[in-house]
């Protein structure tokens, strides 16, 4: 369901809340989705109430919830409270990129560019220390680059790293140049159309990257979970004939994606209760095999994915206890 009216968003929020009552193990992500729908419906106080309900317990992602609450509060006149929450998030120095990203974008949305740049610089220093950077941290660098370009600040080492990581055909300097947008104010229809066409062409790769903020993830059902799944929903046996075949298919699928040039690959661990809750949230039956890739994407969106491939000396993703190089990573 993709609601596009306030009433439909309200209905969807209520459905998600009912699902959360049935599946308390998934309460937090379901409440966050419901809060987002309440915001889209214009019920911002109602969204705040859901954020507060989560924070009154022991949430798994308290900094993310506080950042979302601050963004929501600022939108309906509670600027002072939003600023206080943002400062609290920054002082907490979360190790997850998402709260930093939301905080910076909230500040940017309200023309607090210097504060947004400072927030992203602090986050970068904390999260971008050495090694391959996760996609979420790369996104922080890209956002920081854009805001620093708007502030006309000179490049520093993290701007250069953002340029290095950028895979689009048009460099970040040009993508993030505010002057590029000035021509859109032309009164000449032909000139305006030409600029729109050029921007669409040049930003195509960038938009594609932004539309996939989460890993391309493949489901892994641990053996006990797979046994439980097939016992409850034998219709899925065609997807998972045996556990060994399931493991082989995971590695083969990921290698095929990697060979095709697909970046940011990952594996998500599936559980039957979580899958059943997701099916309920989508108003369909768990026996529907078409639901499986959507479930994988949703888990990845909740930061449940582990990066594939592991290093050869790391434990294999399958849980065998052997290193990846000795197990599914063996040629």
N, C-alpha and C positions, 0 to 999 in steps of 0.2 A: 504493500500500500504506500502511495506517494501523495500524501495530502497536500493541497495547494490553496486551501482557504482557511481562515481562522477557525471556523467551526470544525472542519476536518482535522486540523491540528489538535484541537481540544479533544475530539473523540479519540484520536490516536493516543494522546497522552493518557487518557483514562483507561484505555485498553492495556497500555503498557503497565500501568499501576496495578491493574487487576492481575496481570501476569506475574508481577513481582510478588504479590501476595501468595500465589500458588508455588512460586519457585524462589524462596528467600535466598538461596545461594547465589542467584543472579540479580539480587535486589539493586546493587550499586549501578551496574551498567544500564539496567532497565530504568531506574530513576533518572539517570543522566539523560537518556533518550527522551523520557517524558518531560524533563525540564526544558530540553531544547524545543520540543513541540509547543510547550506552553509559551516560551519566548516568541516563537513564530506566530502563535495565536494572539500575541499582544498581552498575554497574562503574565507580565514580568513579576509581580508580587507572588503569584502562584509558583513560578519557577524558583524564586528565592526560597519559598517554603520547602520545596523539595531538596534544594541544596542544604538548607539548615537541618532537615530531617536526616540526611546522610551524615552531616558533620556531628550530629548529636550522638552518633554511635562510634564505631571504630572502623572507618572506611579504609579501603586498601590504597586509595589515591587522594589523601586529604588535600595536598597542595593543588592538584588539578581541580578539585571541587571548589576550593577557595578562589582560584583564578577565574573559573567560570562564573562564580557568584559575583565577584568584583566587576567583571565585564557586564553582567546583567544589571547590577545595581546602578552603575554609571549611566546606563541607557534610560533609566526612569527617575533621574533626579537625585540619586544618593551618591554624589561625587565624593563627599568627604569620607563616607564609610568605604567606598570602593578604593580610594587612595590608601586608607589605613590597611585594608586587606592586602593590597598590592605590596605595600612596604613589608608586611608580615611574611608574605610569600618570598620576597627577596631576601629577607633576613634568614629565612629557613634554609636557603640555598638547596633547593631540591635537586636530586640527582637525575631526574627525568626531564627531558627537554620540553614536554608539552606545557607545564605550568609557565615556564619562561616565555614560550612562544605566545601563549594566550595573553599573558601580562603585557608583553611588548606591543602586541597588536592592539590591545585595549588602549594603551597610552597613545599609540600612533593614530588611532581612530579619533582621538580627541585632541589632535594637534600637539601632543606632548612628545615631539620628535627627539629632543635631547634626552628626556627620561627614557624613552624607548631604546635609544642607542646605548645609553648607559646600562640598561637592564640586559640587553643582548651581549654587550661586551663582558659583563660580569658572568653571564651564563656560558659564554664561549670559553672564558678562562677556566671555568669549572669543569666543563663537559668535553672540551675538544682537545684533551691532552694526549697526543700520540696515537699511533695505530690507525686502523681503518675506522672512519667515523660512521656511526649509524645514520640512517637516512634522516631521522628527526633532528640530529645535531647538524647535519649538513643544511637542513632547512633553516636552522637558526643562523648559520653563516650567511645564507642567501638573503634572508630578511635583513640581517645587520648590514650587509653590503648595500641593499636598496635604500635603507634609511640614511646611511652615511652619505650616499650619493645625493639624496635630497638635501642633506645638510651641507653639501659641498666640502666634505672632509677629505683629506688626502688618504690614499690607500695605505693600509698597514698590513702586517703579515697575515691577519685573518681575512682581509679583503682579497689578498693574493691567493690564499688557500681556497676561498669561495670561487674565484675565477678558475683555479686549477680543477676543482671538482665539477664545475658546470660543464654539462655535456651538449648543450644546445649549439646550433650553428651560428647564432648571434651571441656575442660576448655580453657578460653581465653589465659592463659599463654602458653599452648602448641600450640594452633592455631597461636599465634603471635610470637612464638620463631623462629628467623631467622635461627637458626641452623637446623631446620626441613627441610629447603630447600637445605641445602648443599649437602645432599645425592643425590639430583637430578643431580649433576654433575658427578656421578659415570660413569665409562667407561664399567661397567658390565651390559649388556642389561637386564639380569634377575633381578638384584638388582634394576635397574632403574624402571622396570615395577612393581616390588613389592612395591616400594615406591609410585609410582603413584597410584596404586590400594588402598594403605592404606590411602593416602591423600584424594582420592575421597570419600572413605567411611567415614572418620572422619569429612570431611568438608561439607558433604551433608546437614546437618541441617543448618549450617551457611550460605551456599549458598542460601538455600531456604529462609532464613530470609532476606538476602540482595536483593533477587529478588522481594521482596514485601515491598518496602520502604513506601508505602502509605496504609492508612486504607482500609480494606475490606468494601466498602461503598455500601449503599442501597439508591436508589433514593427516595426523598420525593417531590412530586408535591403539593405545596399549592393549595387549592381548586380553586381559580381563574385561576391559571396556568393550572391545570388539565382540567378545563372546556374549556379553550382556546385550549389546545392540542387536546382534543377529537373532538371539533368542526372543527378543521383544518384537523385532521387525524383520522377519525372514525374507521379506521382499527385497532387502538390500544385499542378499547373498550374491547376486549377480555382480555387485560392485566389489565385494570382498569375499572371493571364494575360499581363501585360506589366509591365515595370519601371515605366513611366510610370503605368499603372493602379494599381500598388502604392502609389506616392507619393501619388496623388490620393486613394486610399482611406484612407491614414493621416490626412491632414489632415481629410477629411470625417468620419471616425469621431471624431476628437478634438473637432471643432467640435460634433458632435451630442452628445457626452458633456457638453461644457461648457454647451451650451444646456439640457440636462436638469438642470443644477446639480451635476454630479459634480465634487468638488474634487480637487486634488492629481494632476493629469494629467501624464503623462510619456511619453517615447519611449525604447525600449531598442534598442541595436544588436545584431543577431543575427549569429552566425557559424555555419557548418556544423559545425566540430568541437565547438563548445560545445553546439549543438543535438543532435548525435548522442550526446554524453555524457549529456545530460539524458534523452534517450529511453532510453538504456541504464539509467540510474538508476531510471526508471519501469517498466522491464521491458516496453517496447513498441517498435514500429518508428517511425523518424522520418517515414515516409510517413503516419502517423496524423495527420490534420489537427486532431483534437480536442486534440492535444498542444500546439499552437501558443500558445493563450492561457495555458496552464499554464507554458510556457517563458518567456513574457513576464513573468508574475508572479514567477517564480523569479529572473530577472535583476534585476527591480526590487527584490526582497528582498535582493539582494547589492549594493545601492546602485549599480547600473549605469544607472539611469534619468537622463535629462536632462529638466529641467522644460519643459513645453509650456504656453502658447506662449512662444517667445523674445520678447524685446523687438524692436520693429520695426527697430531699428538693428543688432541682433545678426545673426550669420550664420544662414542658414536651416538647420534641422535636417537637410535632405536632403543637404547637402554640395555644393551647387551652387557655392558661393563667393560667391553674392549674399546681400544682407541678407534677413532674413525678410520685411520689408515689401515688398521688390521681387520676392519669389519666392512661396512658398506662403502667406505672410501677406497677400498682395495681395487686396483685396476683389474 
